[in-house]
Amino acid sequence: MFWMRLSSRIPTVNAMLCSTMGERRLFLDPGCNELRKDLQQVVWKADVAGNLTGDIDKSEKRRTHVSDALGYLVEEEFGLKGFAGFRQERIF
């Protein structure tokens, strides 16, 4: 199952952008054009039958680098920490 291989990085970034309660804790600077494009255009890789594989489609060379960097930062600073949940302190 693809969800078993899925890192907490992507769901953590998604939750920071907008949680299920509608809370937004991550805001992008208007000048972050490449990051915005990444977040809009990066998709899951699909197999020949069209089933999602659980891996990010990295076929477009200009995409995924910036969003990966954001994901690593967000996961390290705010990611799920076992049963403790999200970190509460700010990094700036």
N, CA, C and O atoms as CSV, one atom per row, in Angstrom:
chain,resi,resn,atom,element,x,y,z
A,1,MET,N,N,0.838,-1.184,0.000
A,1,MET,CA,C,0.000,0.000,0.000
A,1,MET,C,C,0.881,1.245,0.000
A,1,MET,O,O,1.879,1.313,0.717
A,2,PHE,N,N,0.500,2.223,-0.810
A,2,PHE,CA,C,1.356,3.393,-0.947
A,2,PHE,C,C,1.396,4.232,0.315
A,2,PHE,O,O,2.405,4.889,0.567
A,3,TRP,N,N,0.359,4.239,1.107
A,3,TRP,CA,C,0.359,5.084,2.300
A,3,TRP,C,C,1.356,4.592,3.338
A,3,TRP,O,O,1.756,5.362,4.212
A,4,MET,N,N,1.762,3.353,3.267
A,4,MET,CA,C,2.734,2.839,4.226
A,4,MET,C,C,4.134,3.372,3.932
A,4,MET,O,O,4.958,3.481,4.839
A,5,ARG,N,N,4.413,3.708,2.653
A,5,ARG,CA,C,5.717,4.251,2.282
A,5,ARG,C,C,5.739,5.768,2.390
A,5,ARG,O,O,6.806,6.378,2.335
A,6,LEU,N,N,4.604,6.363,2.540
A,6,LEU,CA,C,4.490,7.815,2.530
A,6,LEU,C,C,5.125,8.435,3.763
A,6,LEU,O,O,4.796,8.082,4.895
A,7,SER,N,N,6.028,9.351,3.529
A,7,SER,CA,C,6.658,10.100,4.614
A,7,SER,C,C,5.619,11.023,5.241
A,7,SER,O,O,4.606,11.343,4.620
A,8,SER,N,N,5.874,11.440,6.453
A,8,SER,CA,C,4.967,12.408,7.072
A,8,SER,C,C,5.201,13.811,6.527
A,8,SER,O,O,4.469,14.743,6.861
A,9,ARG,N,N,6.223,13.961,5.687
A,9,ARG,CA,C,6.593,15.282,5.173
A,9,ARG,C,C,5.457,15.932,4.395
A,9,ARG,O,O,5.134,17.091,4.657
A,10,ILE,N,N,4.852,15.249,3.471
A,10,ILE,CA,C,3.820,15.839,2.619
A,10,ILE,C,C,2.549,16.143,3.414
A,10,ILE,O,O,2.029,17.254,3.304
A,11,PRO,N,N,2.029,15.208,4.206
A,11,PRO,CA,C,0.854,15.557,5.008
A,11,PRO,C,C,1.122,16.684,6.010
A,11,PRO,O,O,0.223,17.466,6.320
A,12,THR,N,N,2.353,16.767,6.514
A,12,THR,CA,C,2.680,17.839,7.455
A,12,THR,C,C,2.648,19.196,6.762
A,12,THR,O,O,2.094,20.154,7.300
A,13,VAL,N,N,3.240,19.283,5.572
A,13,VAL,CA,C,3.189,20.546,4.813
A,13,VAL,C,C,1.748,20.895,4.483
A,13,VAL,O,O,1.339,22.045,4.645
A,14,ASN,N,N,0.979,19.926,4.027
A,14,ASN,CA,C,-0.422,20.188,3.704
A,14,ASN,C,C,-1.196,20.692,4.917
A,14,ASN,O,O,-2.003,21.615,4.807
A,15,ALA,N,N,-0.948,20.080,6.078
A,15,ALA,CA,C,-1.648,20.507,7.299
A,15,ALA,C,C,-1.225,21.903,7.723
A,15,ALA,O,O,-2.033,22.660,8.261
A,16,MET,N,N,0.030,22.251,7.487
A,16,MET,CA,C,0.488,23.603,7.832
A,16,MET,C,C,-0.138,24.639,6.889
A,16,MET,O,O,-0.469,25.748,7.310
A,17,LEU,N,N,-0.298,24.271,5.614
A,17,LEU,CA,C,-0.912,25.194,4.658
A,17,LEU,C,C,-2.389,25.399,4.970
A,17,LEU,O,O,-2.889,26.522,4.895
A,18,CYS,N,N,-3.092,24.322,5.319
A,18,CYS,CA,C,-4.500,24.431,5.730
A,18,CYS,C,C,-4.907,23.120,6.398
A,18,CYS,O,O,-4.984,22.078,5.748
A,19,SER,N,N,-5.164,23.186,7.694
A,19,SER,CA,C,-5.529,21.985,8.445
A,19,SER,C,C,-6.980,21.608,8.153
A,19,SER,O,O,-7.701,22.343,7.480
A,20,THR,N,N,-7.391,20.466,8.664
A,20,THR,CA,C,-8.776,20.039,8.479
A,20,THR,C,C,-9.755,20.975,9.181
A,20,THR,O,O,-10.943,20.996,8.858
A,21,MET,N,N,-9.254,21.744,10.139
A,21,MET,CA,C,-10.089,22.724,10.845
A,21,MET,C,C,-10.043,24.095,10.166
A,21,MET,O,O,-10.627,25.056,10.666
A,22,GLY,N,N,-9.345,24.184,9.023
A,22,GLY,CA,C,-9.250,25.444,8.305
A,22,GLY,C,C,-8.182,26.387,8.843
A,22,GLY,O,O,-8.112,27.543,8.429
A,23,GLU,N,N,-7.352,25.906,9.760
A,23,GLU,CA,C,-6.291,26.722,10.342
A,23,GLU,C,C,-5.092,26.768,9.401
A,23,GLU,O,O,-4.649,25.733,8.904
A,24,ARG,N,N,-4.573,27.958,9.158
A,24,ARG,CA,C,-3.394,28.143,8.306
A,24,ARG,C,C,-2.231,28.585,9.178
A,24,ARG,O,O,-2.304,29.600,9.871
A,25,ARG,N,N,-1.145,27.796,9.130
A,25,ARG,CA,C,0.027,28.101,9.950
A,25,ARG,C,C,1.276,28.318,9.112
A,25,ARG,O,O,2.341,28.628,9.647
A,26,LEU,N,N,1.153,28.158,7.810
A,26,LEU,CA,C,2.271,28.366,6.905
A,26,LEU,C,C,1.810,29.292,5.793
A,26,LEU,O,O,0.836,29.008,5.095
A,27,PHE,N,N,2.514,30.391,5.638
A,27,PHE,CA,C,2.159,31.385,4.622
A,27,PHE,C,C,3.353,31.583,3.701
A,27,PHE,O,O,4.495,31.635,4.155
A,28,LEU,N,N,3.086,31.693,2.418
A,28,LEU,CA,C,4.149,31.858,1.432
A,28,LEU,C,C,4.311,33.324,1.070
A,28,LEU,O,O,3.329,34.047,0.902
A,29,ASP,N,N,5.544,33.746,0.952
A,29,ASP,CA,C,5.837,35.089,0.474
A,29,ASP,C,C,5.378,35.189,-0.979
A,29,ASP,O,O,5.581,34.246,-1.744
A,30,PRO,N,N,4.767,36.300,-1.381
A,30,PRO,CA,C,4.297,36.441,-2.766
A,30,PRO,C,C,5.417,36.298,-3.804
A,30,PRO,O,O,5.141,35.996,-4.965
A,31,GLY,N,N,6.655,36.507,-3.407
A,31,GLY,CA,C,7.765,36.397,-4.343
A,31,GLY,C,C,8.274,34.975,-4.552
A,31,GLY,O,O,9.170,34.765,-5.369
A,32,CYS,N,N,7.735,34.007,-3.843
A,32,CYS,CA,C,8.194,32.612,-3.959
A,32,CYS,C,C,7.502,31.926,-5.137
A,32,CYS,O,O,6.728,30.986,-4.956
A,33,ASN,N,N,7.792,32.408,-6.342
A,33,ASN,CA,C,7.103,31.920,-7.537
A,33,ASN,C,C,7.356,30.445,-7.820
A,33,ASN,O,O,6.421,29.708,-8.134
A,34,GLU,N,N,8.601,30.008,-7.714
A,34,GLU,CA,C,8.910,28.604,-8.005
A,34,GLU,C,C,8.278,27.672,-6.973
A,34,GLU,O,O,7.814,26.586,-7.320
A,35,LEU,N,N,8.257,28.091,-5.714
A,35,LEU,CA,C,7.610,27.273,-4.690
A,35,LEU,C,C,6.114,27.168,-4.956
A,35,LEU,O,O,5.532,26.090,-4.835
A,36,ARG,N,N,5.503,28.267,-5.314
A,36,ARG,CA,C,4.069,28.239,-5.646
A,36,ARG,C,C,3.791,27.293,-6.811
A,36,ARG,O,O,2.827,26.527,-6.779
A,37,LYS,N,N,4.638,27.349,-7.840
A,37,LYS,CA,C,4.465,26.450,-8.989
A,37,LYS,C,C,4.620,25.000,-8.562
A,37,LYS,O,O,3.849,24.141,-8.989
A,38,ASP,N,N,5.618,24.720,-7.717
A,38,ASP,CA,C,5.795,23.356,-7.214
A,38,ASP,C,C,4.538,22.876,-6.500
A,38,ASP,O,O,4.034,21.791,-6.789
A,39,LEU,N,N,4.040,23.669,-5.585
A,39,LEU,CA,C,2.884,23.247,-4.791
A,39,LEU,C,C,1.640,23.060,-5.656
A,39,LEU,O,O,0.761,22.269,-5.316
A,40,GLN,N,N,1.566,23.768,-6.751
A,40,GLN,CA,C,0.414,23.636,-7.649
A,40,GLN,C,C,0.575,22.499,-8.655
A,40,GLN,O,O,-0.418,21.892,-9.059
A,41,GLN,N,N,1.803,22.201,-9.064
A,41,GLN,CA,C,2.007,21.303,-10.196
A,41,GLN,C,C,2.552,19.924,-9.858
A,41,GLN,O,O,2.373,19.000,-10.651
A,42,VAL,N,N,3.206,19.744,-8.724
A,42,VAL,CA,C,3.779,18.439,-8.393
A,42,VAL,C,C,2.645,17.475,-8.046
A,42,VAL,O,O,1.739,17.809,-7.283
A,43,VAL,N,N,2.714,16.281,-8.616
A,43,VAL,CA,C,1.659,15.268,-8.431
A,43,VAL,C,C,2.283,13.932,-8.060
A,43,VAL,O,O,3.500,13.757,-8.125
A,44,TRP,N,N,1.431,12.997,-7.673
A,44,TRP,CA,C,1.872,11.628,-7.394
A,44,TRP,C,C,2.148,10.912,-8.697
A,44,TRP,O,O,1.461,11.139,-9.693
A,45,LYS,N,N,3.150,10.046,-8.697
A,45,LYS,CA,C,3.467,9.210,-9.851
A,45,LYS,C,C,2.405,8.120,-9.952
A,45,LYS,O,O,1.942,7.593,-8.941
A,46,ALA,N,N,2.026,7.790,-11.181
A,46,ALA,CA,C,1.055,6.728,-11.423
A,46,ALA,C,C,1.711,5.612,-12.231
A,46,ALA,O,O,2.620,5.858,-13.023
A,47,ASP,N,N,1.239,4.384,-12.022
A,47,ASP,CA,C,1.757,3.269,-12.818
A,47,ASP,C,C,1.035,3.230,-14.163
A,47,ASP,O,O,0.219,4.107,-14.447
A,48,VAL,N,N,1.319,2.237,-14.986
A,48,VAL,CA,C,0.733,2.177,-16.326
A,48,VAL,C,C,-0.783,2.018,-16.294
A,48,VAL,O,O,-1.464,2.377,-17.254
A,49,ALA,N,N,-1.316,1.485,-15.198
A,49,ALA,CA,C,-2.764,1.318,-15.073
A,49,ALA,C,C,-3.434,2.574,-14.509
A,49,ALA,O,O,-4.658,2.628,-14.385
A,50,GLY,N,N,-2.618,3.590,-14.166
A,50,GLY,CA,C,-3.175,4.826,-13.620
A,50,GLY,C,C,-3.300,4.840,-12.113
A,50,GLY,O,O,-3.830,5.799,-11.551
A,51,ASN,N,N,-2.826,3.800,-11.440
A,51,ASN,CA,C,-2.877,3.733,-9.973
A,51,ASN,C,C,-1.735,4.549,-9.377
A,51,ASN,O,O,-0.607,4.495,-9.866
A,52,LEU,N,N,-2.022,5.292,-8.339
A,52,LEU,CA,C,-0.988,6.079,-7.676
A,52,LEU,C,C,0.010,5.159,-6.981
A,52,LEU,O,O,-0.376,4.185,-6.335
A,53,THR,N,N,1.293,5.476,-7.118
A,53,THR,CA,C,2.339,4.616,-6.568
A,53,THR,C,C,2.794,5.036,-5.173
A,53,THR,O,O,3.447,4.255,-4.480
A,54,GLY,N,N,2.464,6.246,-4.753
A,54,GLY,CA,C,2.933,6.741,-3.458
A,54,GLY,C,C,4.253,7.467,-3.559
A,54,GLY,O,O,4.795,7.918,-2.550
A,55,ASP,N,N,4.780,7.588,-4.771
A,55,ASP,CA,C,6.009,8.328,-5.009
A,55,ASP,C,C,5.664,9.617,-5.745
A,55,ASP,O,O,4.684,9.682,-6.487
A,56,ILE,N,N,6.474,10.623,-5.531
A,56,ILE,CA,C,6.266,11.896,-6.213
A,56,ILE,C,C,6.783,11.785,-7.640
A,56,ILE,O,O,7.851,11.221,-7.878
A,57,ASP,N,N,6.028,12.322,-8.581
A,57,ASP,CA,C,6.448,12.345,-9.984
A,57,ASP,C,C,7.528,13.405,-10.152
A,57,ASP,O,O,7.257,14.602,-10.048
A,58,LYS,N,N,8.742,12.964,-10.409
A,58,LYS,CA,C,9.874,13.880,-10.560
A,58,LYS,C,C,10.309,13.978,-12.026
A,58,LYS,O,O,11.462,14.305,-12.305
A,59,SER,N,N,9.407,13.701,-12.953
A,59,SER,CA,C,9.754,13.717,-14.368
A,59,SER,C,C,9.981,15.132,-14.900
A,59,SER,O,O,10.743,15.312,-15.850
A,60,GLU,N,N,9.345,16.121,-14.317
A,60,GLU,CA,C,9.555,17.520,-14.714
A,60,GLU,C,C,10.752,18.043,-13.921
A,60,GLU,O,O,10.670,18.224,-12.706
A,61,LYS,N,N,11.851,18.281,-14.611
A,61,LYS,CA,C,13.118,18.626,-13.943
A,61,LYS,C,C,13.073,19.947,-13.172
A,61,LYS,O,O,13.839,20.123,-12.224
A,62,ARG,N,N,12.206,20.866,-13.550
A,62,ARG,CA,C,12.139,22.161,-12.859
A,62,ARG,C,C,11.260,22.104,-11.605
A,62,ARG,O,O,11.182,23.083,-10.863
A,63,ARG,N,N,10.617,20.999,-11.368
A,63,ARG,CA,C,9.703,20.882,-10.235
A,63,ARG,C,C,10.290,19.980,-9.153
A,63,ARG,O,O,11.212,19.207,-9.410
A,64,THR,N,N,9.770,20.084,-7.995
A,64,THR,CA,C,9.979,19.289,-6.768
A,64,THR,C,C,11.154,19.723,-5.908
A,64,THR,O,O,11.140,19.452,-4.707
A,65,HIS,N,N,12.167,20.381,-6.451
A,65,HIS,CA,C,13.332,20.712,-5.632
A,65,HIS,C,C,12.973,21.686,-4.500
A,65,HIS,O,O,13.331,21.462,-3.344
A,66,VAL,N,N,12.275,22.750,-4.839
A,66,VAL,CA,C,11.955,23.775,-3.840
A,66,VAL,C,C,10.931,23.249,-2.833
A,66,VAL,O,O,11.063,23.491,-1.633
A,67,SER,N,N,9.911,22.531,-3.316
A,67,SER,CA,C,8.908,22.003,-2.389
A,67,SER,C,C,9.492,20.909,-1.498
A,67,SER,O,O,9.064,20.760,-0.353
A,68,ASP,N,N,10.461,20.139,-1.999
A,68,ASP,CA,C,11.154,19.163,-1.143
A,68,ASP,C,C,11.885,19.883,-0.011
A,68,ASP,O,O,11.820,19.462,1.144
A,69,ALA,N,N,12.577,20.968,-0.348
A,69,ALA,CA,C,13.305,21.726,0.674
A,69,ALA,C,C,12.349,22.256,1.738
A,69,ALA,O,O,12.630,22.156,2.932
A,70,LEU,N,N,11.228,22.817,1.311
A,70,LEU,CA,C,10.221,23.291,2.275
A,70,LEU,C,C,9.735,22.130,3.127
A,70,LEU,O,O,9.598,22.269,4.343
A,71,GLY,N,N,9.473,20.986,2.504
A,71,GLY,CA,C,8.974,19.826,3.230
A,71,GLY,C,C,9.934,19.348,4.299
A,71,GLY,O,O,9.512,19.003,5.403
A,72,TYR,N,N,11.231,19.323,3.985
A,72,TYR,CA,C,12.217,18.889,4.979
A,72,TYR,C,C,12.267,19.856,6.159
A,72,TYR,O,O,12.355,19.424,7.308
A,73,LEU,N,N,12.212,21.157,5.886
A,73,LEU,CA,C,12.210,22.151,6.961
A,73,LEU,C,C,10.965,22.001,7.835
A,73,LEU,O,O,11.064,21.946,9.061
A,74,VAL,N,N,9.811,21.938,7.208
A,74,VAL,CA,C,8.549,21.855,7.960
A,74,VAL,C,C,8.485,20.562,8.761
A,74,VAL,O,O,8.064,20.572,9.918
A,75,GLU,N,N,8.897,19.449,8.159
A,75,GLU,CA,C,8.850,18.185,8.896
A,75,GLU,C,C,9.793,18.208,10.097
A,75,GLU,O,O,9.440,17.727,11.173
A,76,GLU,N,N,10.981,18.761,9.919
A,76,GLU,CA,C,11.942,18.826,11.027
A,76,GLU,C,C,11.449,19.725,12.153
A,76,GLU,O,O,11.569,19.374,13.326
A,77,GLU,N,N,10.899,20.871,11.805
A,77,GLU,CA,C,10.500,21.843,12.825
A,77,GLU,C,C,9.107,21.602,13.402
A,77,GLU,O,O,8.874,21.868,14.582
A,78,PHE,N,N,8.184,21.106,12.589
A,78,PHE,CA,C,6.790,20.990,13.038
A,78,PHE,C,C,6.195,19.614,12.838
A,78,PHE,O,O,5.019,19.408,13.136
A,79,GLY,N,N,6.973,18.666,12.341
A,79,GLY,CA,C,6.442,17.353,11.997
A,79,GLY,C,C,5.929,16.572,13.182
A,79,GLY,O,O,6.145,16.931,14.340
A,80,LEU,N,N,5.252,15.509,12.863
A,80,LEU,CA,C,4.714,14.636,13.893
A,80,LEU,C,C,5.853,14.044,14.698
A,80,LEU,O,O,6.810,13.515,14.133
A,81,LYS,N,N,5.756,14.129,15.985
A,81,LYS,CA,C,6.802,13.643,16.895
A,81,LYS,C,C,6.220,12.541,17.763
A,81,LYS,O,O,6.003,12.743,18.957
A,82,GLY,N,N,5.968,11.388,17.183
A,82,GLY,CA,C,5.375,10.291,17.946
A,82,GLY,C,C,3.991,10.688,18.425
A,82,GLY,O,O,3.162,11.136,17.634
A,83,PHE,N,N,3.741,10.529,19.699
A,83,PHE,CA,C,2.436,10.856,20.255
A,83,PHE,C,C,2.327,12.320,20.675
A,83,PHE,O,O,1.262,12.765,21.101
A,84,ALA,N,N,3.420,13.066,20.557
A,84,ALA,CA,C,3.417,14.443,21.037
A,84,ALA,C,C,2.707,15.397,20.092
A,84,ALA,O,O,2.283,16.469,20.523
A,85,GLY,N,N,2.562,15.046,18.818
A,85,GLY,CA,C,1.897,15.925,17.857
A,85,GLY,C,C,2.843,16.964,17.299
A,85,GLY,O,O,4.055,16.750,17.263
A,86,PHE,N,N,2.300,18.087,16.864
A,86,PHE,CA,C,3.095,19.153,16.267
A,86,PHE,C,C,3.827,19.945,17.322
A,86,PHE,O,O,3.355,20.090,18.449
A,87,ARG,N,N,4.999,20.464,16.943
A,87,ARG,CA,C,5.719,21.362,17.852
A,87,ARG,C,C,4.986,22.687,17.925
A,87,ARG,O,O,4.456,23.168,16.924
A,88,GLN,N,N,4.959,23.265,19.094
A,88,GLN,CA,C,4.207,24.496,19.295
A,88,GLN,C,C,5.055,25.763,19.122
A,88,GLN,O,O,4.531,26.812,18.748
A,89,GLU,N,N,6.359,25.669,19.392
A,89,GLU,CA,C,7.179,26.878,19.340
A,89,GLU,C,C,7.455,27.272,17.894
A,89,GLU,O,O,7.463,26.432,16.994
A,90,ARG,N,N,7.677,28.545,17.695
A,90,ARG,CA,C,7.965,29.084,16.365
A,90,ARG,C,C,9.456,28.959,16.078
A,90,ARG,O,O,10.265,28.935,17.006
A,91,ILE,N,N,9.830,28.878,14.792
A,91,ILE,CA,C,11.248,28.772,14.446
A,91,ILE,C,C,11.860,30.118,14.139
A,91,ILE,O,O,13.083,30.211,14.036
A,92,PHE,N,N,11.072,31.166,13.988
A,92,PHE,CA,C,11.621,32.503,13.714
A,92,PHE,C,C,11.377,33.392,14.905
A,92,PHE,O,O,11.758,34.563,14.890
